[in-house]
Amino acid sequence: MPIETIQSKRLFEKIAEQIKMLISSGEYKEGSRLPPERDLALQLGVSRPTVREAMIALE
C-alpha cells in the first residue's frame, strides 16, 4: 500500500493567509499600513519572527 504525501503548510504561510483574510474582510484597509509586528503577533498568537516571515511572503 503506497503512502500518500501529506502537504502541510509552514506556520508563516498560514499567518500570511490570515493576514490576507483580514485585509479582504475589511478589518484592515487595502493600501493602508498594517499594525506593528508586535501587535499582529499578539493578535494572531504567534512570534514576531513568524509575522515578519509572513509579511515577506506577502510582498
mmJSON file of the N, C-alpha and C atoms, coordinates in Angstrom:
{"data_MODEL":{"atom_site":{
"group_PDB":["ATOM","ATOM","ATOM","ATOM","ATOM","ATOM","ATOM","ATOM","ATOM","ATOM","ATOM","ATOM","ATOM","ATOM","ATOM","ATOM","ATOM","ATOM","ATOM","ATOM","ATOM","ATOM","ATOM","ATOM","ATOM","ATOM","ATOM","ATOM","ATOM","ATOM","ATOM","ATOM","ATOM","ATOM","ATOM","ATOM","ATOM","ATOM","ATOM","ATOM","ATOM","ATOM","ATOM","ATOM","ATOM","ATOM","ATOM","ATOM","ATOM","ATOM","ATOM","ATOM","ATOM","ATOM","ATOM","ATOM","ATOM","ATOM","ATOM","ATOM","ATOM","ATOM","ATOM","ATOM","ATOM","ATOM","ATOM","ATOM","ATOM","ATOM","ATOM","ATOM","ATOM","ATOM","ATOM","ATOM","ATOM","ATOM","ATOM","ATOM","ATOM","ATOM","ATOM","ATOM","ATOM","ATOM","ATOM","ATOM","ATOM","ATOM","ATOM","ATOM","ATOM","ATOM","ATOM","ATOM","ATOM","ATOM","ATOM","ATOM","ATOM","ATOM","ATOM","ATOM","ATOM","ATOM","ATOM","ATOM","ATOM","ATOM","ATOM","ATOM","ATOM","ATOM","ATOM","ATOM","ATOM","ATOM","ATOM","ATOM","ATOM","ATOM","ATOM","ATOM","ATOM","ATOM","ATOM","ATOM","ATOM","ATOM","ATOM","ATOM","ATOM","ATOM","ATOM","ATOM","ATOM","ATOM","ATOM","ATOM","ATOM","ATOM","ATOM","ATOM","ATOM","ATOM","ATOM","ATOM","ATOM","ATOM","ATOM","ATOM","ATOM","ATOM","ATOM","ATOM","ATOM","ATOM","ATOM","ATOM","ATOM","ATOM","ATOM","ATOM","ATOM","ATOM","ATOM","ATOM","ATOM","ATOM","ATOM","ATOM","ATOM","ATOM","ATOM","ATOM","ATOM"],
"id":[1,2,3,4,5,6,7,8,9,10,11,12,13,14,15,16,17,18,19,20,21,22,23,24,25,26,27,28,29,30,31,32,33,34,35,36,37,38,39,40,41,42,43,44,45,46,47,48,49,50,51,52,53,54,55,56,57,58,59,60,61,62,63,64,65,66,67,68,69,70,71,72,73,74,75,76,77,78,79,80,81,82,83,84,85,86,87,88,89,90,91,92,93,94,95,96,97,98,99,100,101,102,103,104,105,106,107,108,109,110,111,112,113,114,115,116,117,118,119,120,121,122,123,124,125,126,127,128,129,130,131,132,133,134,135,136,137,138,139,140,141,142,143,144,145,146,147,148,149,150,151,152,153,154,155,156,157,158,159,160,161,162,163,164,165,166,167,168,169,170,171,172,173,174,175,176,177],
"type_symbol":["N","C","C","N","C","C","N","C","C","N","C","C","N","C","C","N","C","C","N","C","C","N","C","C","N","C","C","N","C","C","N","C","C","N","C","C","N","C","C","N","C","C","N","C","C","N","C","C","N","C","C","N","C","C","N","C","C","N","C","C","N","C","C","N","C","C","N","C","C","N","C","C","N","C","C","N","C","C","N","C","C","N","C","C","N","C","C","N","C","C","N","C","C","N","C","C","N","C","C","N","C","C","N","C","C","N","C","C","N","C","C","N","C","C","N","C","C","N","C","C","N","C","C","N","C","C","N","C","C","N","C","C","N","C","C","N","C","C","N","C","C","N","C","C","N","C","C","N","C","C","N","C","C","N","C","C","N","C","C","N","C","C","N","C","C","N","C","C","N","C","C","N","C","C","N","C","C"],
"label_atom_id":["N","CA","C","N","CA","C","N","CA","C","N","CA","C","N","CA","C","N","CA","C","N","CA","C","N","CA","C","N","CA","C","N","CA","C","N","CA","C","N","CA","C","N","CA","C","N","CA","C","N","CA","C","N","CA","C","N","CA","C","N","CA","C","N","CA","C","N","CA","C","N","CA","C","N","CA","C","N","CA","C","N","CA","C","N","CA","C","N","CA","C","N","CA","C","N","CA","C","N","CA","C","N","CA","C","N","CA","C","N","CA","C","N","CA","C","N","CA","C","N","CA","C","N","CA","C","N","CA","C","N","CA","C","N","CA","C","N","CA","C","N","CA","C","N","CA","C","N","CA","C","N","CA","C","N","CA","C","N","CA","C","N","CA","C","N","CA","C","N","CA","C","N","CA","C","N","CA","C","N","CA","C","N","CA","C","N","CA","C","N","CA","C","N","CA","C","N","CA","C","N","CA","C","N","CA","C"],
"label_alt_id":[null,null,null,null,null,null,null,null,null,null,null,null,null,null,null,null,null,null,null,null,null,null,null,null,null,null,null,null,null,null,null,null,null,null,null,null,null,null,null,null,null,null,null,null,null,null,null,null,null,null,null,null,null,null,null,null,null,null,null,null,null,null,null,null,null,null,null,null,null,null,null,null,null,null,null,null,null,null,null,null,null,null,null,null,null,null,null,null,null,null,null,null,null,null,null,null,null,null,null,null,null,null,null,null,null,null,null,null,null,null,null,null,null,null,null,null,null,null,null,null,null,null,null,null,null,null,null,null,null,null,null,null,null,null,null,null,null,null,null,null,null,null,null,null,null,null,null,null,null,null,null,null,null,null,null,null,null,null,null,null,null,null,null,null,null,null,null,null,null,null,null,null,null,null,null,null,null],
"label_comp_id":["MET","MET","MET","PRO","PRO","PRO","ILE","ILE","ILE","GLU","GLU","GLU","THR","THR","THR","ILE","ILE","ILE","GLN","GLN","GLN","SER","SER","SER","LYS","LYS","LYS","ARG","ARG","ARG","LEU","LEU","LEU","PHE","PHE","PHE","GLU","GLU","GLU","LYS","LYS","LYS","ILE","ILE","ILE","ALA","ALA","ALA","GLU","GLU","GLU","GLN","GLN","GLN","ILE","ILE","ILE","LYS","LYS","LYS","MET","MET","MET","LEU","LEU","LEU","ILE","ILE","ILE","SER","SER","SER","SER","SER","SER","GLY","GLY","GLY","GLU","GLU","GLU","TYR","TYR","TYR","LYS","LYS","LYS","GLU","GLU","GLU","GLY","GLY","GLY","SER","SER","SER","ARG","ARG","ARG","LEU","LEU","LEU","PRO","PRO","PRO","PRO","PRO","PRO","GLU","GLU","GLU","ARG","ARG","ARG","ASP","ASP","ASP","LEU","LEU","LEU","ALA","ALA","ALA","LEU","LEU","LEU","GLN","GLN","GLN","LEU","LEU","LEU","GLY","GLY","GLY","VAL","VAL","VAL","SER","SER","SER","ARG","ARG","ARG","PRO","PRO","PRO","THR","THR","THR","VAL","VAL","VAL","ARG","ARG","ARG","GLU","GLU","GLU","ALA","ALA","ALA","MET","MET","MET","ILE","ILE","ILE","ALA","ALA","ALA","LEU","LEU","LEU","GLU","GLU","GLU"],
"label_asym_id":["A","A","A","A","A","A","A","A","A","A","A","A","A","A","A","A","A","A","A","A","A","A","A","A","A","A","A","A","A","A","A","A","A","A","A","A","A","A","A","A","A","A","A","A","A","A","A","A","A","A","A","A","A","A","A","A","A","A","A","A","A","A","A","A","A","A","A","A","A","A","A","A","A","A","A","A","A","A","A","A","A","A","A","A","A","A","A","A","A","A","A","A","A","A","A","A","A","A","A","A","A","A","A","A","A","A","A","A","A","A","A","A","A","A","A","A","A","A","A","A","A","A","A","A","A","A","A","A","A","A","A","A","A","A","A","A","A","A","A","A","A","A","A","A","A","A","A","A","A","A","A","A","A","A","A","A","A","A","A","A","A","A","A","A","A","A","A","A","A","A","A","A","A","A","A","A","A"],
"label_entity_id":["1","1","1","1","1","1","1","1","1","1","1","1","1","1","1","1","1","1","1","1","1","1","1","1","1","1","1","1","1","1","1","1","1","1","1","1","1","1","1","1","1","1","1","1","1","1","1","1","1","1","1","1","1","1","1","1","1","1","1","1","1","1","1","1","1","1","1","1","1","1","1","1","1","1","1","1","1","1","1","1","1","1","1","1","1","1","1","1","1","1","1","1","1","1","1","1","1","1","1","1","1","1","1","1","1","1","1","1","1","1","1","1","1","1","1","1","1","1","1","1","1","1","1","1","1","1","1","1","1","1","1","1","1","1","1","1","1","1","1","1","1","1","1","1","1","1","1","1","1","1","1","1","1","1","1","1","1","1","1","1","1","1","1","1","1","1","1","1","1","1","1","1","1","1","1","1","1"],
"label_seq_id":[1,1,1,2,2,2,3,3,3,4,4,4,5,5,5,6,6,6,7,7,7,8,8,8,9,9,9,10,10,10,11,11,11,12,12,12,13,13,13,14,14,14,15,15,15,16,16,16,17,17,17,18,18,18,19,19,19,20,20,20,21,21,21,22,22,22,23,23,23,24,24,24,25,25,25,26,26,26,27,27,27,28,28,28,29,29,29,30,30,30,31,31,31,32,32,32,33,33,33,34,34,34,35,35,35,36,36,36,37,37,37,38,38,38,39,39,39,40,40,40,41,41,41,42,42,42,43,43,43,44,44,44,45,45,45,46,46,46,47,47,47,48,48,48,49,49,49,50,50,50,51,51,51,52,52,52,53,53,53,54,54,54,55,55,55,56,56,56,57,57,57,58,58,58,59,59,59],
"pdbx_PDB_ins_code":[null,null,null,null,null,null,null,null,null,null,null,null,null,null,null,null,null,null,null,null,null,null,null,null,null,null,null,null,null,null,null,null,null,null,null,null,null,null,null,null,null,null,null,null,null,null,null,null,null,null,null,null,null,null,null,null,null,null,null,null,null,null,null,null,null,null,null,null,null,null,null,null,null,null,null,null,null,null,null,null,null,null,null,null,null,null,null,null,null,null,null,null,null,null,null,null,null,null,null,null,null,null,null,null,null,null,null,null,null,null,null,null,null,null,null,null,null,null,null,null,null,null,null,null,null,null,null,null,null,null,null,null,null,null,null,null,null,null,null,null,null,null,null,null,null,null,null,null,null,null,null,null,null,null,null,null,null,null,null,null,null,null,null,null,null,null,null,null,null,null,null,null,null,null,null,null,null],
"Cartn_x":[0.845,0.0,0.896,0.812,1.653,1.209,2.19,1.915,1.769,0.69,0.459,1.24,1.779,2.495,1.484,1.678,0.803,1.525,0.879,1.491,0.973,1.881,1.477,2.128,1.398,1.931,2.732,3.732,4.515,3.696,4.002,3.218,3.174,4.295,4.278,3.349,3.192,2.273,0.828,0.523,-0.827,-1.113,-0.117,-0.288,-0.452,0.299,0.152,-1.275,-1.837,-3.217,-4.188,-3.934,-4.802,-4.745,-3.56,-3.431,-4.187,-4.078,-4.839,-6.333,-6.8,-8.22,-8.647,-7.794,-8.109,-8.237,-7.411,-7.483,-8.74,-9.0,-10.165,-11.486,-11.479,-12.711,-12.972,-11.986,-12.16,-11.635,-11.137,-10.556,-9.396,-8.58,-7.513,-7.791,-7.674,-7.969,-6.811,-7.163,-6.154,-5.418,-4.104,-3.288,-2.891,-3.524,-3.149,-2.083,-1.515,-0.471,-1.094,-0.401,-0.819,-0.307,-0.883,-0.367,1.088,1.798,3.178,3.249,4.413,4.617,4.216,4.584,4.293,2.786,2.005,0.551,-0.05,0.426,-0.059,0.282,1.487,1.905,0.993,0.668,-0.242,-1.631,-2.13,-3.471,-3.572,-2.526,-2.56,-1.993,-1.411,-0.902,0.362,1.221,2.484,3.626,4.844,6.007,6.192,6.95,7.243,8.008,9.0,9.682,8.734,7.722,6.75,5.953,5.539,4.819,5.724,6.984,7.939,8.064,8.191,8.284,7.019,5.871,4.6,4.543,5.007,4.988,5.916,7.063,7.992,7.346,6.642,5.973,4.873,4.266,3.177,3.676,4.937,5.463,5.503],
"Cartn_y":[-1.174,0.0,1.244,2.063,3.267,4.308,5.016,6.068,7.388,8.105,9.395,10.478,11.386,12.51,13.531,13.952,14.964,16.297,17.249,18.566,19.417,19.886,20.782,22.13,23.158,24.499,24.887,25.681,26.205,27.293,27.541,28.484,29.866,30.353,31.693,31.766,30.647,30.625,30.718,30.045,30.125,31.538,32.165,33.527,34.497,34.298,35.147,35.052,33.851,33.676,34.391,34.323,35.011,36.519,37.046,38.485,38.872,38.058,38.312,38.337,37.388,37.327,38.563,39.029,40.233,41.444,41.502,42.609,42.481,41.28,41.103,41.247,40.983,41.127,42.575,43.447,44.85,45.229,44.254,44.54,45.525,45.314,46.248,46.713,48.002,48.54,48.29,47.893,47.644,48.939,48.867,50.038,50.84,50.574,51.294,50.498,51.121,50.455,49.417,48.316,47.289,47.669,47.082,47.335,46.862,47.323,46.868,45.35,44.782,43.331,42.832,43.585,43.166,43.007,43.972,43.908,42.75,42.568,41.444,40.113,40.014,38.773,38.459,39.475,39.257,38.863,39.557,39.28,37.869,37.437,36.139,35.001,35.34,34.314,33.622,34.384,33.83,34.774,34.375,35.208,36.29,37.313,38.384,37.871,36.988,36.477,35.754,35.084,34.409,35.44,36.516,37.592,38.216,38.417,39.01,38.135,36.823,35.908,35.974,36.051,36.136,37.416,38.521,39.792,39.744,39.113,38.975,38.135,37.087,36.225,36.978,37.958,38.709,39.817,40.184,41.272,40.89],
"Cartn_z":[0.0,0.0,0.0,-1.05,-1.109,-0.08,0.419,1.396,0.65,0.944,0.305,1.033,0.261,0.841,1.347,2.572,3.152,3.069,2.432,2.337,3.485,4.291,5.366,5.125,5.466,5.286,6.506,6.266,7.372,8.05,9.303,10.091,9.447,8.925,8.341,7.133,6.406,5.266,5.745,6.839,7.41,7.906,8.528,9.026,7.858,6.787,5.598,5.061,5.054,4.598,5.531,6.838,7.794,7.59,7.341,7.102,5.836,4.781,3.552,3.843,4.663,5.004,5.794,6.703,7.469,6.55,5.527,4.569,3.712,3.197,2.318,3.065,4.37,5.154,5.557,5.329,5.666,7.04,7.783,9.102,8.954,7.916,7.571,6.156,5.924,4.601,3.645,2.438,1.412,1.105,1.078,0.791,2.018,3.157,4.375,5.127,6.125,6.905,7.828,7.956,8.91,10.294,11.335,12.682,12.794,13.813,14.016,14.195,13.883,14.014,15.395,16.415,17.79,18.002,17.504,17.66,16.862,15.636,14.825,15.484,16.027,16.687,17.864,18.656,19.789,19.308,18.295,17.772,17.198,16.504,15.83,16.679,17.821,18.732,18.254,17.578,17.083,17.445,17.122,17.425,16.356,16.728,15.768,14.55,14.713,13.512,12.546,13.08,12.216,11.429,12.099,11.41,10.351,10.685,9.745,8.496,8.681,7.526,6.681,7.343,6.618,5.796,6.366,5.653,4.436,4.593,3.465,2.363,2.756,1.775,1.029,1.682,1.057,0.127,0.233,-0.61,-2.066],
"occupancy":[1.0,1.0,1.0,1.0,1.0,1.0,1.0,1.0,1.0,1.0,1.0,1.0,1.0,1.0,1.0,1.0,1.0,1.0,1.0,1.0,1.0,1.0,1.0,1.0,1.0,1.0,1.0,1.0,1.0,1.0,1.0,1.0,1.0,1.0,1.0,1.0,1.0,1.0,1.0,1.0,1.0,1.0,1.0,1.0,1.0,1.0,1.0,1.0,1.0,1.0,1.0,1.0,1.0,1.0,1.0,1.0,1.0,1.0,1.0,1.0,1.0,1.0,1.0,1.0,1.0,1.0,1.0,1.0,1.0,1.0,1.0,1.0,1.0,1.0,1.0,1.0,1.0,1.0,1.0,1.0,1.0,1.0,1.0,1.0,1.0,1.0,1.0,1.0,1.0,1.0,1.0,1.0,1.0,1.0,1.0,1.0,1.0,1.0,1.0,1.0,1.0,1.0,1.0,1.0,1.0,1.0,1.0,1.0,1.0,1.0,1.0,1.0,1.0,1.0,1.0,1.0,1.0,1.0,1.0,1.0,1.0,1.0,1.0,1.0,1.0,1.0,1.0,1.0,1.0,1.0,1.0,1.0,1.0,1.0,1.0,1.0,1.0,1.0,1.0,1.0,1.0,1.0,1.0,1.0,1.0,1.0,1.0,1.0,1.0,1.0,1.0,1.0,1.0,1.0,1.0,1.0,1.0,1.0,1.0,1.0,1.0,1.0,1.0,1.0,1.0,1.0,1.0,1.0,1.0,1.0,1.0,1.0,1.0,1.0,1.0,1.0,1.0],
"B_iso_or_equiv":[0.0,0.0,0.0,0.0,0.0,0.0,0.0,0.0,0.0,0.0,0.0,0.0,0.0,0.0,0.0,0.0,0.0,0.0,0.0,0.0,0.0,0.0,0.0,0.0,0.0,0.0,0.0,0.0,0.0,0.0,0.0,0.0,0.0,0.0,0.0,0.0,0.0,0.0,0.0,0.0,0.0,0.0,0.0,0.0,0.0,0.0,0.0,0.0,0.0,0.0,0.0,0.0,0.0,0.0,0.0,0.0,0.0,0.0,0.0,0.0,0.0,0.0,0.0,0.0,0.0,0.0,0.0,0.0,0.0,0.0,0.0,0.0,0.0,0.0,0.0,0.0,0.0,0.0,0.0,0.0,0.0,0.0,0.0,0.0,0.0,0.0,0.0,0.0,0.0,0.0,0.0,0.0,0.0,0.0,0.0,0.0,0.0,0.0,0.0,0.0,0.0,0.0,0.0,0.0,0.0,0.0,0.0,0.0,0.0,0.0,0.0,0.0,0.0,0.0,0.0,0.0,0.0,0.0,0.0,0.0,0.0,0.0,0.0,0.0,0.0,0.0,0.0,0.0,0.0,0.0,0.0,0.0,0.0,0.0,0.0,0.0,0.0,0.0,0.0,0.0,0.0,0.0,0.0,0.0,0.0,0.0,0.0,0.0,0.0,0.0,0.0,0.0,0.0,0.0,0.0,0.0,0.0,0.0,0.0,0.0,0.0,0.0,0.0,0.0,0.0,0.0,0.0,0.0,0.0,0.0,0.0,0.0,0.0,0.0,0.0,0.0,0.0],
"pdbx_formal_charge":[null,null,null,null,null,null,null,null,null,null,null,null,null,null,null,null,null,null,null,null,null,null,null,null,null,null,null,null,null,null,null,null,null,null,null,null,null,null,null,null,null,null,null,null,null,null,null,null,null,null,null,null,null,null,null,null,null,null,null,null,null,null,null,null,null,null,null,null,null,null,null,null,null,null,null,null,null,null,null,null,null,null,null,null,null,null,null,null,null,null,null,null,null,null,null,null,null,null,null,null,null,null,null,null,null,null,null,null,null,null,null,null,null,null,null,null,null,null,null,null,null,null,null,null,null,null,null,null,null,null,null,null,null,null,null,null,null,null,null,null,null,null,null,null,null,null,null,null,null,null,null,null,null,null,null,null,null,null,null,null,null,null,null,null,null,null,null,null,null,null,null,null,null,null,null,null,null],
"auth_seq_id":[1,1,1,2,2,2,3,3,3,4,4,4,5,5,5,6,6,6,7,7,7,8,8,8,9,9,9,10,10,10,11,11,11,12,12,12,13,13,13,14,14,14,15,15,15,16,16,16,17,17,17,18,18,18,19,19,19,20,20,20,21,21,21,22,22,22,23,23,23,24,24,24,25,25,25,26,26,26,27,27,27,28,28,28,29,29,29,30,30,30,31,31,31,32,32,32,33,33,33,34,34,34,35,35,35,36,36,36,37,37,37,38,38,38,39,39,39,40,40,40,41,41,41,42,42,42,43,43,43,44,44,44,45,45,45,46,46,46,47,47,47,48,48,48,49,49,49,50,50,50,51,51,51,52,52,52,53,53,53,54,54,54,55,55,55,56,56,56,57,57,57,58,58,58,59,59,59],
"auth_comp_id":["MET","MET","MET","PRO","PRO","PRO","ILE","ILE","ILE","GLU","GLU","GLU","THR","THR","THR","ILE","ILE","ILE","GLN","GLN","GLN","SER","SER","SER","LYS","LYS","LYS","ARG","ARG","ARG","LEU","LEU","LEU","PHE","PHE","PHE","GLU","GLU","GLU","LYS","LYS","LYS","ILE","ILE","ILE","ALA","ALA","ALA","GLU","GLU","GLU","GLN","GLN","GLN","ILE","ILE","ILE","LYS","LYS","LYS","MET","MET","MET","LEU","LEU","LEU","ILE","ILE","ILE","SER","SER","SER","SER","SER","SER","GLY","GLY","GLY","GLU","GLU","GLU","TYR","TYR","TYR","LYS","LYS","LYS","GLU","GLU","GLU","GLY","GLY","GLY","SER","SER","SER","ARG","ARG","ARG","LEU","LEU","LEU","PRO","PRO","PRO","PRO","PRO","PRO","GLU","GLU","GLU","ARG","ARG","ARG","ASP","ASP","ASP","LEU","LEU","LEU","ALA","ALA","ALA","LEU","LEU","LEU","GLN","GLN","GLN","LEU","LEU","LEU","GLY","GLY","GLY","VAL","VAL","VAL","SER","SER","SER","ARG","ARG","ARG","PRO","PRO","PRO","THR","THR","THR","VAL","VAL","VAL","ARG","ARG","ARG","GLU","GLU","GLU","ALA","ALA","ALA","MET","MET","MET","ILE","ILE","ILE","ALA","ALA","ALA","LEU","LEU","LEU","GLU","GLU","GLU"],
"auth_asym_id":["A","A","A","A","A","A","A","A","A","A","A","A","A","A","A","A","A","A","A","A","A","A","A","A","A","A","A","A","A","A","A","A","A","A","A","A","A","A","A","A","A","A","A","A","A","A","A","A","A","A","A","A","A","A","A","A","A","A","A","A","A","A","A","A","A","A","A","A","A","A","A","A","A","A","A","A","A","A","A","A","A","A","A","A","A","A","A","A","A","A","A","A","A","A","A","A","A","A","A","A","A","A","A","A","A","A","A","A","A","A","A","A","A","A","A","A","A","A","A","A","A","A","A","A","A","A","A","A","A","A","A","A","A","A","A","A","A","A","A","A","A","A","A","A","A","A","A","A","A","A","A","A","A","A","A","A","A","A","A","A","A","A","A","A","A","A","A","A","A","A","A","A","A","A","A","A","A"],
"auth_atom_id":["N","CA","C","N","CA","C","N","CA","C","N","CA","C","N","CA","C","N","CA","C","N","CA","C","N","CA","C","N","CA","C","N","CA","C","N","CA","C","N","CA","C","N","CA","C","N","CA","C","N","CA","C","N","CA","C","N","CA","C","N","CA","C","N","CA","C","N","CA","C","N","CA","C","N","CA","C","N","CA","C","N","CA","C","N","CA","C","N","CA","C","N","CA","C","N","CA","C","N","CA","C","N","CA","C","N","CA","C","N","CA","C","N","CA","C","N","CA","C","N","CA","C","N","CA","C","N","CA","C","N","CA","C","N","CA","C","N","CA","C","N","CA","C","N","CA","C","N","CA","C","N","CA","C","N","CA","C","N","CA","C","N","CA","C","N","CA","C","N","CA","C","N","CA","C","N","CA","C","N","CA","C","N","CA","C","N","CA","C","N","CA","C","N","CA","C","N","CA","C","N","CA","C","N","CA","C"],
"pdbx_PDB_model_num":[1,1,1,1,1,1,1,1,1,1,1,1,1,1,1,1,1,1,1,1,1,1,1,1,1,1,1,1,1,1,1,1,1,1,1,1,1,1,1,1,1,1,1,1,1,1,1,1,1,1,1,1,1,1,1,1,1,1,1,1,1,1,1,1,1,1,1,1,1,1,1,1,1,1,1,1,1,1,1,1,1,1,1,1,1,1,1,1,1,1,1,1,1,1,1,1,1,1,1,1,1,1,1,1,1,1,1,1,1,1,1,1,1,1,1,1,1,1,1,1,1,1,1,1,1,1,1,1,1,1,1,1,1,1,1,1,1,1,1,1,1,1,1,1,1,1,1,1,1,1,1,1,1,1,1,1,1,1,1,1,1,1,1,1,1,1,1,1,1,1,1,1,1,1,1,1,1]
}}}
